[in-house]
Amino acid sequence: MDKDITLKAMAHPVRRDMLSWLKEPEVHFGGQEHPLEMGVCAGQFARCGLSQSTISAHLAALSGADLVTARRVGQWVFYKRNEETIAAMRSFLNDL
């Protein structure tokens, strides 16, 4: 885990919202056609009111920081929180 990249990814409020929504996908993305066990489809993040390209850039930043995992299924990409990286980041911040 690159702590600087992770901190930079977490610095944006929309990205923090995305991570928060992914913590309880059944609450925030209950209308998704595919099972939430697969993750949340990138298109479901339209709820934040941003363009698809902006949403994709935010998800790419979270993925690049290893805060989320991405899984491609056909034409869709599904995202889940990477709890291991999030826990490591929490531990790092607690040690400061």
N, CA, C and O atoms as a GROMACS GRO file, in nm:
protein
  384
    1MET      N    1   0.085  -0.118   0.000
    1MET     CA    2   0.000   0.000   0.000
    1MET      C    3   0.089   0.124   0.000
    1MET      O    4   0.176   0.140   0.085
    2ASP      N    5   0.066   0.210  -0.096
    2ASP     CA    6   0.135   0.338  -0.100
    2ASP      C    7   0.049   0.439  -0.023
    2ASP      O    8  -0.056   0.482  -0.071
    3LYS      N    9   0.094   0.475   0.096
    3LYS     CA   10   0.014   0.560   0.185
    3LYS      C   11  -0.019   0.695   0.122
    3LYS      O   12  -0.129   0.747   0.143
    4ASP      N   13   0.074   0.752   0.046
    4ASP     CA   14   0.049   0.882  -0.016
    4ASP      C   15  -0.061   0.874  -0.121
    4ASP      O   16  -0.148   0.960  -0.127
    5ILE      N   17  -0.058   0.769  -0.203
    5ILE     CA   18  -0.162   0.751  -0.304
    5ILE      C   19  -0.296   0.726  -0.238
    5ILE      O   20  -0.400   0.776  -0.282
    6THR      N   21  -0.294   0.647  -0.131
    6THR     CA   22  -0.418   0.617  -0.060
    6THR      C   23  -0.476   0.742   0.004
    6THR      O   24  -0.597   0.766  -0.006
    7LEU      N   25  -0.392   0.822   0.069
    7LEU     CA   26  -0.440   0.946   0.130
    7LEU      C   27  -0.495   1.042   0.024
    7LEU      O   28  -0.597   1.106   0.046
    8LYS      N   29  -0.428   1.051  -0.089
    8LYS     CA   30  -0.474   1.138  -0.197
    8LYS      C   31  -0.611   1.091  -0.248
    8LYS      O   32  -0.699   1.173  -0.273
    9ALA      N   33  -0.628   0.960  -0.263
    9ALA     CA   34  -0.757   0.908  -0.311
    9ALA      C   35  -0.868   0.937  -0.210
    9ALA      O   36  -0.981   0.964  -0.248
   10MET      N   37  -0.834   0.930  -0.082
   10MET     CA   38  -0.934   0.952   0.022
   10MET      C   39  -0.962   1.101   0.047
   10MET      O   40  -1.055   1.135   0.120
   11ALA      N   41  -0.882   1.187  -0.012
   11ALA     CA   42  -0.895   1.330   0.014
   11ALA      C   43  -1.019   1.391  -0.050
   11ALA      O   44  -1.066   1.496  -0.006
   12HIS      N   45  -1.072   1.327  -0.154
   12HIS     CA   46  -1.187   1.385  -0.224
   12HIS      C   47  -1.318   1.339  -0.159
   12HIS      O   48  -1.336   1.220  -0.136
   13PRO      N   49  -1.409   1.433  -0.130
   13PRO     CA   50  -1.533   1.396  -0.060
   13PRO      C   51  -1.621   1.298  -0.138
   13PRO      O   52  -1.686   1.213  -0.077
   14VAL      N   53  -1.623   1.306  -0.269
   14VAL     CA   54  -1.704   1.211  -0.348
   14VAL      C   55  -1.648   1.070  -0.332
   14VAL      O   56  -1.725   0.974  -0.323
   15ARG      N   57  -1.518   1.056  -0.328
   15ARG     CA   58  -1.458   0.924  -0.312
   15ARG      C   59  -1.487   0.869  -0.173
   15ARG      O   60  -1.512   0.749  -0.157
   16ARG      N   61  -1.486   0.955  -0.073
   16ARG     CA   62  -1.522   0.909   0.062
   16ARG      C   63  -1.668   0.867   0.065
   16ARG      O   64  -1.702   0.768   0.130
   17ASP      N   65  -1.754   0.940  -0.005
   17ASP     CA   66  -1.895   0.899  -0.015
   17ASP      C   67  -1.906   0.762  -0.082
   17ASP      O   68  -1.981   0.676  -0.035
   18MET      N   69  -1.833   0.742  -0.190
   18MET     CA   70  -1.837   0.614  -0.261
   18MET      C   71  -1.797   0.499  -0.169
   18MET      O   72  -1.862   0.395  -0.166
   19LEU      N   73  -1.689   0.519  -0.093
   19LEU     CA   74  -1.646   0.416   0.001
   19LEU      C   75  -1.752   0.391   0.108
   19LEU      O   76  -1.775   0.276   0.148
   20SER      N   77  -1.815   0.496   0.153
   20SER     CA   78  -1.921   0.482   0.253
   20SER      C   79  -2.040   0.405   0.195
   20SER      O   80  -2.094   0.317   0.261
   21TRP      N   81  -2.081   0.438   0.074
   21TRP     CA   82  -2.193   0.367   0.011
   21TRP      C   83  -2.160   0.219  -0.009
   21TRP      O   84  -2.246   0.133   0.008
   22LEU      N   85  -2.035   0.191  -0.044
   22LEU     CA   86  -1.995   0.052  -0.067
   22LEU      C   87  -1.989  -0.028   0.063
   22LEU      O   88  -1.990  -0.151   0.061
   23LYS      N   89  -1.983   0.041   0.175
   23LYS     CA   90  -1.981  -0.028   0.304
   23LYS      C   91  -2.115  -0.098   0.328
   23LYS      O   92  -2.119  -0.205   0.388
   24GLU      N   93  -2.224  -0.036   0.283
   24GLU     CA   94  -2.358  -0.092   0.297
   24GLU      C   95  -2.429  -0.090   0.162
   24GLU      O   96  -2.523  -0.013   0.143
   25PRO      N   97  -2.385  -0.173   0.069
   25PRO     CA   98  -2.442  -0.166  -0.066
   25PRO      C   99  -2.591  -0.197  -0.071
   25PRO      O  100  -2.662  -0.144  -0.156
   26GLU      N  101  -2.638  -0.283   0.019
   26GLU     CA  102  -2.780  -0.316   0.019
   26GLU      C  103  -2.868  -0.196   0.054
   26GLU      O  104  -2.983  -0.189   0.011
   27VAL      N  105  -2.815  -0.103   0.129
   27VAL     CA  106  -2.888   0.019   0.166
   27VAL      C  107  -2.886   0.120   0.051
   27VAL      O  108  -2.988   0.183   0.022
   28HIS      N  109  -2.773   0.134  -0.014
   28HIS     CA  110  -2.754   0.240  -0.114
   28HIS      C  111  -2.776   0.196  -0.258
   28HIS      O  112  -2.800   0.279  -0.346
   29PHE      N  113  -2.766   0.067  -0.284
   29PHE     CA  114  -2.775   0.019  -0.422
   29PHE      C  115  -2.872  -0.099  -0.434
   29PHE      O  116  -2.851  -0.190  -0.514
   30GLY      N  117  -2.977  -0.097  -0.355
   30GLY     CA  118  -3.073  -0.207  -0.352
   30GLY      C  119  -3.143  -0.235  -0.484
   30GLY      O  120  -3.194  -0.345  -0.503
   31GLY      N  121  -3.146  -0.140  -0.574
   31GLY     CA  122  -3.216  -0.157  -0.701
   31GLY      C  123  -3.132  -0.219  -0.811
   31GLY      O  124  -3.179  -0.232  -0.925
   32GLN      N  125  -3.011  -0.258  -0.780
   32GLN     CA  126  -2.923  -0.315  -0.883
   32GLN      C  127  -2.976  -0.450  -0.929
   32GLN      O  128  -3.018  -0.532  -0.847
   33GLU      N  129  -2.973  -0.473  -1.061
   33GLU     CA  130  -3.022  -0.599  -1.117
   33GLU      C  131  -2.936  -0.718  -1.078
   33GLU      O  132  -2.989  -0.825  -1.046
   34HIS      N  133  -2.806  -0.700  -1.079
   34HIS     CA  134  -2.714  -0.810  -1.048
   34HIS      C  135  -2.701  -0.825  -0.896
   34HIS      O  136  -2.720  -0.728  -0.823
   35PRO      N  137  -2.669  -0.946  -0.850
   35PRO     CA  138  -2.652  -0.964  -0.705
   35PRO      C  139  -2.540  -0.876  -0.650
   35PRO      O  140  -2.434  -0.862  -0.712
   36LEU      N  141  -2.563  -0.816  -0.536
   36LEU     CA  142  -2.465  -0.726  -0.476
   36LEU      C  143  -2.340  -0.800  -0.431
   36LEU      O  144  -2.237  -0.737  -0.406
   37GLU      N  145  -2.345  -0.932  -0.419
   37GLU     CA  146  -2.227  -1.010  -0.385
   37GLU      C  147  -2.119  -0.995  -0.492
   37GLU      O  148  -2.000  -1.011  -0.465
   38MET      N  149  -2.162  -0.963  -0.615
   38MET     CA  150  -2.067  -0.940  -0.725
   38MET      C  151  -1.995  -0.808  -0.708
   38MET      O  152  -1.887  -0.788  -0.763
   39GLY      N  153  -2.055  -0.718  -0.633
   39GLY     CA  154  -2.008  -0.582  -0.619
   39GLY      C  155  -2.113  -0.488  -0.672
   39GLY      O  156  -2.223  -0.530  -0.708
   40VAL      N  157  -2.080  -0.362  -0.678
   40VAL     CA  158  -2.172  -0.259  -0.727
   40VAL      C  159  -2.127  -0.217  -0.865
   40VAL      O  160  -2.010  -0.182  -0.886
   41CYS      N  161  -2.219  -0.220  -0.959
   41CYS     CA  162  -2.190  -0.182  -1.097
   41CYS      C  163  -2.157  -0.033  -1.103
   41CYS      O  164  -2.220   0.049  -1.036
   42ALA      N  165  -2.058   0.000  -1.183
   42ALA     CA  166  -2.014   0.139  -1.194
   42ALA      C  167  -2.129   0.234  -1.228
   42ALA      O  168  -2.132   0.347  -1.179
   43GLY      N  169  -2.223   0.189  -1.308
   43GLY     CA  170  -2.336   0.273  -1.346
   43GLY      C  171  -2.424   0.313  -1.230
   43GLY      O  172  -2.496   0.413  -1.238
   44GLN      N  173  -2.420   0.237  -1.121
   44GLN     CA  174  -2.502   0.267  -1.004
   44GLN      C  175  -2.455   0.393  -0.930
   44GLN      O  176  -2.529   0.450  -0.849
   45PHE      N  177  -2.334   0.436  -0.957
   45PHE     CA  178  -2.281   0.553  -0.889
   45PHE      C  179  -2.332   0.684  -0.948
   45PHE      O  180  -2.291   0.792  -0.905
   46ALA      N  181  -2.420   0.676  -1.046
   46ALA     CA  182  -2.479   0.796  -1.104
   46ALA      C  183  -2.553   0.876  -0.997
   46ALA      O  184  -2.583   0.994  -1.018
   47ARG      N  185  -2.582   0.813  -0.886
   47ARG     CA  186  -2.653   0.880  -0.776
   47ARG      C  187  -2.580   1.004  -0.726
   47ARG      O  188  -2.642   1.091  -0.665
   48CYS      N  189  -2.450   1.014  -0.752
   48CYS     CA  190  -2.375   1.130  -0.704
   48CYS      C  191  -2.391   1.251  -0.797
   48CYS      O  192  -2.339   1.358  -0.769
   49GLY      N  193  -2.463   1.233  -0.909
   49GLY     CA  194  -2.494   1.346  -0.996
   49GLY      C  195  -2.382   1.392  -1.085
   49GLY      O  196  -2.386   1.503  -1.138
   50LEU      N  197  -2.280   1.309  -1.102
   50LEU     CA  198  -2.167   1.345  -1.187
   50LEU      C  199  -2.175   1.270  -1.319
   50LEU      O  200  -2.249   1.172  -1.332
   51SER      N  201  -2.098   1.316  -1.416
   51SER     CA  202  -2.094   1.247  -1.545
   51SER      C  203  -2.030   1.110  -1.528
   51SER      O  204  -1.956   1.086  -1.433
   52GLN      N  205  -2.060   1.020  -1.622
   52GLN     CA  206  -2.003   0.886  -1.614
   52GLN      C  207  -1.851   0.889  -1.621
   52GLN      O  208  -1.784   0.809  -1.555
   53SER      N  209  -1.796   0.980  -1.700
   53SER     CA  210  -1.650   0.988  -1.710
   53SER      C  211  -1.588   1.034  -1.578
   53SER      O  212  -1.481   0.987  -1.541
   54THR      N  213  -1.652   1.125  -1.508
   54THR     CA  214  -1.603   1.172  -1.379
   54THR      C  215  -1.613   1.060  -1.275
   54THR      O  216  -1.521   1.040  -1.195
   55ILE      N  217  -1.725   0.989  -1.276
   55ILE     CA  218  -1.742   0.874  -1.186
   55ILE      C  219  -1.634   0.771  -1.211
   55ILE      O  220  -1.574   0.717  -1.118
   56SER      N  221  -1.608   0.743  -1.338
   56SER     CA  222  -1.504   0.645  -1.374
   56SER      C  223  -1.368   0.690  -1.324
   56SER      O  224  -1.289   0.608  -1.277
   57ALA      N  225  -1.338   0.820  -1.332
   57ALA     CA  226  -1.211   0.872  -1.284
   57ALA      C  227  -1.200   0.854  -1.132
   57ALA      O  228  -1.093   0.817  -1.082
   58HIS      N  229  -1.307   0.880  -1.060
   58HIS     CA  230  -1.306   0.862  -0.915
   58HIS      C  231  -1.286   0.715  -0.879
   58HIS      O  232  -1.208   0.682  -0.790
   59LEU      N  233  -1.358   0.626  -0.949
   59LEU     CA  234  -1.343   0.483  -0.921
   59LEU      C  235  -1.203   0.434  -0.957
   59LEU      O  236  -1.148   0.347  -0.890
   60ALA      N  237  -1.145   0.490  -1.062
   60ALA     CA  238  -1.009   0.453  -1.100
   60ALA      C  239  -0.909   0.497  -0.991
   60ALA      O  240  -0.814   0.425  -0.961
   61ALA      N  241  -0.931   0.614  -0.933
   61ALA     CA  242  -0.844   0.661  -0.826
   61ALA      C  243  -0.855   0.569  -0.704
   61ALA      O  244  -0.754   0.535  -0.642
   62LEU      N  245  -0.977   0.530  -0.668
   62LEU     CA  246  -0.997   0.438  -0.556
   62LEU      C  247  -0.934   0.302  -0.584
   62LEU      O  248  -0.874   0.240  -0.496
   63SER      N  249  -0.949   0.257  -0.706
   63SER     CA  250  -0.892   0.128  -0.747
   63SER      C  251  -0.740   0.136  -0.748
   63SER      O  252  -0.673   0.043  -0.702
   64GLY      N  253  -0.685   0.244  -0.800
   64GLY     CA  254  -0.540   0.263  -0.804
   64GLY      C  255  -0.478   0.268  -0.665
   64GLY      O  256  -0.361   0.231  -0.647
   65ALA      N  257  -0.555   0.313  -0.568
   65ALA     CA  258  -0.508   0.317  -0.430
   65ALA      C  259  -0.538   0.186  -0.358
   65ALA      O  260  -0.508   0.171  -0.239
   66ASP      N  261  -0.596   0.093  -0.429
   66ASP     CA  262  -0.633  -0.039  -0.375
   66ASP      C  263  -0.738  -0.031  -0.266
   66ASP      O  264  -0.750  -0.122  -0.183
   67LEU      N  265  -0.816   0.077  -0.265
   67LEU     CA  266  -0.925   0.091  -0.168
   67LEU      C  267  -1.048   0.014  -0.212
   67LEU      O  268  -1.133  -0.021  -0.130
   68VAL      N  269  -1.059  -0.010  -0.342
   68VAL     CA  270  -1.167  -0.093  -0.397
   68VAL      C  271  -1.106  -0.194  -0.493
   68VAL      O  272  -0.998  -0.174  -0.547
   69THR      N  273  -1.178  -0.303  -0.512
   69THR     CA  274  -1.141  -0.401  -0.612
   69THR      C  275  -1.241  -0.390  -0.726
   69THR      O  276  -1.359  -0.362  -0.704
   70ALA      N  277  -1.195  -0.414  -0.845
   70ALA     CA  278  -1.280  -0.406  -0.964
   70ALA      C  279  -1.284  -0.544  -1.029
   70ALA      O  280  -1.182  -0.613  -1.040
   71ARG      N  281  -1.403  -0.583  -1.071
   71ARG     CA  282  -1.421  -0.712  -1.138
   71ARG      C  283  -1.506  -0.690  -1.263
   71ARG      O  284  -1.620  -0.646  -1.255
   72ARG      N  285  -1.448  -0.722  -1.377
   72ARG     CA  286  -1.520  -0.706  -1.504
   72ARG      C  287  -1.600  -0.833  -1.532
   72ARG      O  288  -1.548  -0.944  -1.524
   73VAL      N  289  -1.728  -0.813  -1.564
   73VAL     CA  290  -1.816  -0.922  -1.605
   73VAL      C  291  -1.886  -0.873  -1.733
   73VAL      O  292  -1.977  -0.791  -1.727
   74GLY      N  293  -1.841  -0.926  -1.846
   74GLY     CA  294  -1.896  -0.879  -1.973
   74GLY      C  295  -1.865  -0.732  -1.992
   74GLY      O  296  -1.749  -0.690  -1.986
   75GLN      N  297  -1.968  -0.655  -2.015
   75GLN     CA  298  -1.949  -0.511  -2.038
   75GLN      C  299  -1.953  -0.430  -1.908
   75GLN      O  300  -1.933  -0.308  -1.912
   76TRP      N  301  -1.979  -0.493  -1.795
   76TRP     CA  302  -1.993  -0.422  -1.668
   76TRP      C  303  -1.869  -0.440  -1.581
   76TRP      O  304  -1.798  -0.540  -1.590
   77VAL      N  305  -1.846  -0.340  -1.497
   77VAL     CA  306  -1.740  -0.349  -1.397
   77VAL      C  307  -1.807  -0.331  -1.261
   77VAL      O  308  -1.883  -0.237  -1.239
   78PHE      N  309  -1.776  -0.424  -1.171
   78PHE     CA  310  -1.834  -0.423  -1.038
   78PHE      C  311  -1.726  -0.391  -0.936
   78PHE      O  312  -1.613  -0.439  -0.946
   79TYR      N  313  -1.762  -0.308  -0.838
   79TYR     CA  314  -1.667  -0.260  -0.738
   79TYR      C  315  -1.708  -0.303  -0.598
   79TYR      O  316  -1.826  -0.304  -0.563
   80LYS      N  317  -1.606  -0.338  -0.518
   80LYS     CA  318  -1.623  -0.370  -0.377
   80LYS      C  319  -1.513  -0.301  -0.299
   80LYS      O  320  -1.405  -0.274  -0.352
   81ARG      N  321  -1.541  -0.274  -0.173
   81ARG     CA  322  -1.438  -0.219  -0.085
   81ARG      C  323  -1.330  -0.323  -0.062
   81ARG      O  324  -1.359  -0.443  -0.054
   82ASN      N  325  -1.208  -0.277  -0.050
   82ASN     CA  326  -1.097  -0.365  -0.013
   82ASN      C  327  -1.073  -0.343   0.136
   82ASN      O  328  -0.997  -0.254   0.176
   83GLU      N  329  -1.138  -0.424   0.217
   83GLU     CA  330  -1.135  -0.405   0.362
   83GLU      C  331  -0.994  -0.419   0.418
   83GLU      O  332  -0.961  -0.356   0.519
   84GLU      N  333  -0.911  -0.501   0.356
   84GLU     CA  334  -0.773  -0.519   0.403
   84GLU      C  335  -0.695  -0.388   0.394
   84GLU      O  336  -0.627  -0.349   0.488
   85THR      N  337  -0.704  -0.321   0.279
   85THR     CA  338  -0.634  -0.193   0.262
   85THR      C  339  -0.692  -0.086   0.353
   85THR      O  340  -0.618  -0.006   0.411
   86ILE      N  341  -0.823  -0.085   0.367
   86ILE     CA  342  -0.888   0.014   0.454
   86ILE      C  343  -0.843  -0.006   0.598
   86ILE      O  344  -0.815   0.092   0.668
   87ALA      N  345  -0.836  -0.130   0.643
   87ALA     CA  346  -0.790  -0.159   0.780
   87ALA      C  347  -0.644  -0.118   0.797
   87ALA      O  348  -0.607  -0.063   0.901
   88ALA      N  349  -0.560  -0.144   0.698
   88ALA     CA  350  -0.420  -0.105   0.706
   88ALA      C  351  -0.406   0.047   0.713
   88ALA      O  352  -0.321   0.098   0.786
   89MET      N  353  -0.489   0.117   0.639
   89MET     CA  354  -0.484   0.264   0.640
   89MET      C  355  -0.530   0.318   0.776
   89MET      O  356  -0.472   0.412   0.830
   90ARG      N  357  -0.636   0.257   0.831
   90ARG     CA  358  -0.682   0.297   0.965
   90ARG      C  359  -0.570   0.279   1.068
   90ARG      O  360  -0.546   0.366   1.152
   91SER      N  361  -0.502   0.166   1.060
   91SER     CA  362  -0.394   0.136   1.152
   91SER      C  363  -0.281   0.240   1.138
   91SER      O  364  -0.228   0.289   1.238
   92PHE      N  365  -0.247   0.270   1.015
   92PHE     CA  366  -0.144   0.372   0.989
   92PHE      C  367  -0.181   0.506   1.050
   92PHE      O  368  -0.099   0.569   1.117
   93LEU      N  369  -0.306   0.549   1.028
   93LEU     CA  370  -0.351   0.679   1.079
   93LEU      C  371  -0.358   0.679   1.232
   93LEU      O  372  -0.329   0.782   1.294
   94ASN      N  373  -0.395   0.567   1.292
   94ASN     CA  374  -0.400   0.559   1.438
   94ASN      C  375  -0.261   0.569   1.500
   94ASN      O  376  -0.247   0.614   1.614
   95ASP      N  377  -0.158   0.528   1.425
   95ASP     CA  378  -0.022   0.530   1.476
   95ASP      C  379   0.044   0.667   1.464
   95ASP      O  380   0.154   0.687   1.516
   96LEU      N  381  -0.020   0.762   1.398
   96LEU     CA  382   0.040   0.895   1.382
   96LEU      C  383   0.037   0.973   1.512
   96LEU      O  384   0.083   1.087   1.518
   0.00000   0.00000   0.00000
